Amino acid sequence: MSTSTTVFAREEKQGNVWLGEKRVQAAELVSYPITPIIIQSEAEVGEAMLQELLQTAEQKEGDINIALLGGRGAQQLHKILGAKAKSNELDSLLARLNVFTQDALAPMAMGNSLSFVRDFERILGPDFFRKIKSFTPMQTDTPDLEGALTDYLKRLDSLGGLDIFFIGHGPEADDASHLAYIKPYSGAEAGHMAGVIPISSSILAHHISKFKAGGSDISDEDETECRAAQFILTLGPAAILSAKKVVQSVVDADTAPAKVNTYARVMNTELSQDSTILAEQLNANPGLWIRLHNNAKSFVLPNVVNPNQ
């Protein structure tokens, strides 16, 4: 296996730490329209995501590197993969998968039931993780979070980067949105591969409530540790832009109705050709980064684009 020799430079932006390989000027970025692919049910969204994975497997030889999406957006895909992993139907595909996480709360024990890793294990199941080629989560149980995140990036780089970035869409204030956990006004730039973002107690409380609603068995000790987390580790814009394909799913406008407006804003915003203004647009609304990828698909339920359905 090749070893990465890439040096990831550290940069502090607006209280956040970003790790990047090179500086990309906004003038080098090209915008594309995002056209939602409307699918009638969450189960069908999961099937559509699986088809994207199968298509990639047909189009390339060797390993396939993917970033897992947490939360409700990819749960149906994970249920499908978990069920099929109990048989031998996808064994040849699973044996080629190098799986990465895209964000994580820290500092926190890797075994905490409120970690994204435990949620992936719960839904995907042990057979999936036994059959895939490798699993690389972001390390959250170390005093050197930046060093561990750099090691994670070097591992991803040594494997050739992401073939598929499975991504969601999170609503923020003022009709802005985030991708992975690239927050508005976090200073993320096109060359930033990953970051360490301070996190608020209100976001932690929301995270805990979502896990409880999803059926996770959470101990008092795990909840206490989670509430003490100070940061979220996240992949950055460069990881999105360098992925060979981005597959977005937005399925929960029923429980997160703000996504109707935030998704529409991503679709309808006219991205400036002025590099300074474009950088300001991306910083204020990181959901727009998907508009700068030339091979992105966006699967949505009908009520994301038509709230009356």
N, C-alpha and C positions, 0 to 999 in steps of 0.2 A: 504493500500500500504506500502511496506517495505521502510525503510529509510536507505540510505547509511551511513555507519560508516567509509568508506575508507578515509584515509588521503593521499592527493596528495602532494607529496614533490615538492618543487620548485628548479629548477636547471638552472643556466645560462650557455649557451653554445654558444660561438662565436657570442655574441651580441644578442642572442635569449633567450627567457625564455620558459622553458619546465616544464610541470607539469606531474608527474608520480607517479605510485603506488609502483612499486618495480623495482629494478635493474635486468635486464635480461642480462646474459652474452652471447656474440656472439657465444660462444661454444655450447650453448643450442639450437641454431637455426638450422633448417633443411631446405635445399633448395629443390625446386620442379621445374620441367620444366613448362613453360607456353606455351600452344598450342593454337594458335588463332582459334576461331570458325568463319569462314568466312561467312558473311551474305550479301545478295545482295543489300539491300537498308536500309536506315535509319528507314523507317517505320517498316521493319521486325526486325531490332535491337530492336526497342521499344516493339514489340510483344514478342520477346525472353526474354527481361527483365521482362515483365509482367508475362510470364510463370514461371520465377524463383520465383517471388513473390507468385504466386498461388501455386507452389510446396511447398514452405515453409509453406503456410497456411494449406495445406493438411497434412504436416508432423508433425506439432506441434499444441497443444491446447493453447488457451489463446492469450495474446497479441503478436504482431509482431513488433519488433523495427527495423526501417530502417534509414539509413542516405541518404538523397537526394543528388543527383549529380546535380550541376549547369552547365550552359553552354549548348552547342549544344549536348553533348554526351547523355543526357537523355531527350531532349525535346520531342522526339516522345513518350517515355513512359509517360511523363507528359500530353501530349495531349490526349493519350488514357485514362489515369486515369481521367482526367478532363471531357472528353466526357461521360465516363461511370458513373461518379458521378452524372450526370444530370438525370440518371435513377436510378432504384433500383437494377441493375444487380450485383453490387459489394458491396452493402450496408453491408452485413455481414462481408466481408473482411475489408472494410474501418473502421468499428466500432472497429476493433482489432488493428489498426495501431497507434503506437507511432512514430512520425516522427521527426527526428533531422536534422539540417543542419550540414555541415562538415567544412565550412570555412566562414569567414565574414570580411569585411573591417571595421576598427575602428580607432579612434572614429567616429561614424556617427549615425545620427538619424535612428531609426528602420524603420521609414516611408519614408526614402529617396528612390526615384525611382531607384537609382543605387545600392541598396542593393540586395543581392541574394534573400532575403525573398520576396521583392516586385516582383521580376521576377518569383519566384515560384507561388505567388498568381495570377499573370497575366496569366500564362499558365495553372496551375492546376484548377484555378477557385474557387469561393466561396463555391460551393457545396462540393467539395473535403474537404476543411478545416472545413466545418460545420459537416461533417459526420465522420471524423477520430476521434480516441479516444483522441489524444493529439498532440500538435505541440510544439517543444522546439527548438527555434532558439538560436544561440549564441548572447548574449546581447552586443550591440555595443554603447549604449548611456549612459554609466556609466563611472565615473572617475576611478572606480576600475575594470579594465578589467580582471585582474587576478582573483579577487574574484568572479566575475560573471562567468568566465570560469570554476572555481572550482565548483560553484553551478551547472552549466550545466553538468559537469562530474559526480557529485554526483547523479544528476537526472538519467543520463544514467546508472550509476552503480546500482542504486536502482531498475531499471527495468530489470536488468540481462544482460546488454550489447546489442550489435547489433546482430540481426539475419541476416540482409543483409547490407553490406556496398556497396552501389552503387558508383563506383569510375571511374575516368577518367584516362587520361594520358596527361600530359602537357609537351611540349618540352622546354628544357633549352639549354644553350650554351654547346658546346663541345659534342654534341650528348647525353647529360644527360637528365633526365626528372624528373618531380615531380608527386606525388600522393597527393590528397587533395591539401594542399599548403605547403608540406614538401619540402623546397628548398634545392638544393645542398649546401653542406658545412654549413648547419644550425645546425649541431651537434645533430640531432635527433637520439635517441637510442631506442632499442626495448621496453624499459619500459616506454617511454614517451607517455602519453595518449593525450596530446594536447599542443599547443604552441602559443606564441605571437611573431610574426615575423615582424621585420621592413620591410617596403615596399617602393619601389622607385617611383619617379614621372613618370617614363617611363611605369611602370607596371600599374599605375593608369590610364594613358592616354590610354593604350591598353584596359583596362577594360571598360572605358567609350565608346571607339569607338565600342567595341563589343556590348554593350547594345544599342547604337544608331542604329547599323546595324540590331539588332534583333527586332527593332520596339518599343522600350520603349519610352514613352513620358517623357522627362527629362527637368526640369526647370533649369534656370541659377543658382538658389540658391542651388539646389541639386548637380549640377556639381561642383560648388565652394566648397561645403562641402566635396564632394568625393575627390577632388584634394588635400584637406588638411588632408586626412586620413594618419596616420603614421604607422599603423600596419595591418597585417592580422592575424586573429585568425584561427587556423587550428587544426583538429584532427591529432594525431600523429601515429607513427608506432604501438604502443600498441593497439590503437583502431582498426587498420587494422588486426593485428595478432589475436586479441581476438574475432573478428566478427566470427559468425558461418559460414558465407558464404560471399565471395567477388565476386561481379559481375561488371566486367569492360566493358566499351564501348568506342571504339575509331572509330570515324566516319568522322572526318573532315580533312583528309589528303589533300583534294582538296584546302582548304583555309589555312591549316597549314602543308605544305609539309615536314617540318622538322620532323614530326612524323614518316615518313617512316623510317628514320635512327634511331631515338630515340627508337621507338618500337622494331626495329630489334635488337638494342643493349640490350634491356631488355631480349628478347628471347634468344640471343646467348651468352651473357656473362657467362663465367664459374665462378661460385661463389666459392670463396676459402674456404677450410676447416680449414684454419688458422684463428683463431678468430680475431686477430689484422688486418689482411689483409681484411677479410670480413667486419669488421666495417668501414674500409677506403672505400671499394667499395660502401657500402650503403650510407655513408656520401656524397660521390662524385656523386652518381646517385641514388636518393631516389626512382626512378621508379622501382628499383629492389626489393623493399619491398614486392611486390605482389608475387615474386618468393618464399617467405618464408611462404606462406599460403597454407595449404593442401587441401583447398576446394575453389579454385578460378576459375572462368570462364572469358574468355576474348572474347567479341564479337567485331569483326572488319569488316569494309567494305573491299572489294577486293583491293582497291587502297592503303590500309595501308601496305599490304604485297607484293603487286605487283603494283608499281606506274604507269605502262603502261596501267592499266585497268581503 
